[in-house]
Amino acid sequence: MSKRPKVLIAEDEETIVESLTFLMEKEGYEVSVATDGQTAINMIARDTPDMVLLDVMMPVRDGFEVVRAVRGDSSTQKIPIMMLTAKTREVDRRKGLELGVDDFVTKPFSTRDVVSRVKALLERAEN
């Protein structure tokens, strides 16, 4: 891959943002951050990332609304989306999968595990 893959982290918990940003940049990713759902939607439309890490519970618009917006736009619908969630309920997981989420990680999670899953999703998206 010639260019650095762009990853958008849409998450309002500062400690999670810091640790994910640190590890992603160390792995060579270009990272941008949105701390609410509406900002995430605006950033995705303005500068399409290669991957989105998305918290379910965020201010303004939640993660499910962000997925709907991304999947509803032909220019962004193929972007891999990984949801980060404190919700372990099966109904939330199913809702995410029905909306087109590619992967689910339940908090608390290992940031290293998230990074390796991001790598796998980006490789799959390239092929």
C-alpha distance (Angstrom), angle and dihedral (degrees) to the residues before:
residue distance angle dihedral
M1 . . .
S2 3.78 . .
K3 3.79 101.0 .
R4 3.78 126.3 50.8
P5 3.81 109.4 -101.4
K6 3.80 112.7 -113.6
V7 3.79 116.2 -130.5
L8 3.80 123.0 -171.4
I9 3.80 114.7 -154.0
A10 3.81 109.6 -158.4
E11 3.78 103.1 -171.4
D12 3.80 134.2 126.2
E13 3.81 98.3 -156.9
E14 3.79 106.8 96.2
T15 3.82 97.8 -154.5
I16 3.81 91.6 53.2
V17 3.81 91.6 46.8
E18 3.82 91.1 50.3
S19 3.80 96.4 49.1
L20 3.82 94.7 43.0
T21 3.81 92.5 46.0
F22 3.80 91.5 49.8
L23 3.82 94.5 50.2
M24 3.81 94.9 41.3
E25 3.80 92.9 51.2
K26 3.80 90.1 46.4
E27 3.84 87.3 55.6
G28 3.81 89.9 52.6
Y29 3.80 100.9 -100.2
E30 3.78 123.6 140.5
V31 3.81 104.7 -127.9
S32 3.79 131.1 -158.0
V33 3.80 125.4 177.8
A34 3.80 134.9 -145.1
T35 3.80 118.9 -175.1
D36 3.81 96.8 -164.5
G37 3.79 136.0 36.2
Q38 3.80 98.1 -112.2
T39 3.80 91.9 52.2
A40 3.82 88.7 49.6
I41 3.82 91.3 52.9
N42 3.83 91.1 48.2
M43 3.83 92.7 47.7
I44 3.82 93.0 48.0
A45 3.82 90.6 51.1
R46 3.82 93.2 46.6
D47 3.81 100.5 42.9
T48 3.79 112.2 12.3
P49 3.81 111.1 -138.9
D50 3.81 124.3 -148.0
M51 3.80 90.5 -127.8
V52 3.82 139.4 11.1
L53 3.80 126.1 -146.6
L54 3.77 103.8 -162.5
D55 3.78 132.9 -169.8
V56 3.81 114.9 -146.1
M57 3.81 97.6 -143.9
M58 3.80 111.0 52.8
P59 3.80 136.3 140.2
V60 3.83 123.2 -92.2
R61 3.85 97.5 7.6
D62 3.81 123.0 17.1
G63 3.79 126.4 -130.5
F64 3.80 93.3 -97.1
E65 3.82 90.5 57.1
V66 3.81 89.6 49.8
V67 3.83 90.8 52.0
R68 3.83 90.0 49.9
A69 3.82 90.6 51.7
V70 3.83 93.9 46.9
R71 3.81 94.9 44.9
G72 3.81 91.4 44.0
D73 3.81 93.5 59.1
S74 3.81 116.7 76.5
S75 3.81 92.0 -147.8
T76 3.83 93.6 56.6
Q77 3.80 105.3 24.9
K78 3.82 94.7 101.6
I79 3.84 96.2 54.7
P80 3.83 110.6 119.3
I81 3.81 111.0 -116.3
M82 3.79 125.5 -161.5
M83 3.78 116.0 -169.3
L84 3.78 120.4 -145.1
T85 3.77 110.5 -157.9
A86 3.76 142.7 171.3
K87 3.79 86.4 -162.2
T88 3.78 110.9 96.7
R89 3.78 95.0 176.3
E90 3.78 113.6 126.6
V91 3.82 90.8 -134.8
D92 3.83 91.6 62.1
R93 3.78 91.5 47.5
R94 3.79 91.4 49.3
K95 3.82 91.3 47.8
G96 3.81 90.0 52.8
L97 3.79 93.4 48.0
E98 3.81 91.7 47.3
L99 3.81 89.2 53.0
G100 3.81 89.7 52.5
V101 3.81 106.3 -97.0
D102 3.82 110.9 163.5
D103 3.80 99.3 -152.9
F104 3.79 140.5 5.2
V105 3.80 128.5 -146.9
T106 3.79 120.9 -173.5
K107 3.81 120.5 -143.3
P108 2.94 129.6 -88.5
F109 3.80 90.6 49.8
S110 3.77 138.8 160.0
T111 3.81 108.1 -102.0
R112 3.82 88.5 -149.3
D113 3.80 89.1 56.5
V114 3.82 89.6 51.4
V115 3.82 91.0 50.8
S116 3.82 92.4 52.0
R117 3.82 90.5 48.0
V118 3.82 89.9 50.3
K119 3.81 89.3 52.6
A120 3.80 91.0 51.0
L121 3.82 93.8 48.2
L122 3.81 92.6 47.9
E123 3.81 91.5 49.7
R124 3.80 90.4 49.8
A125 3.82 91.0 48.4
E126 3.82 91.0 53.4
N127 3.79 93.4 55.9
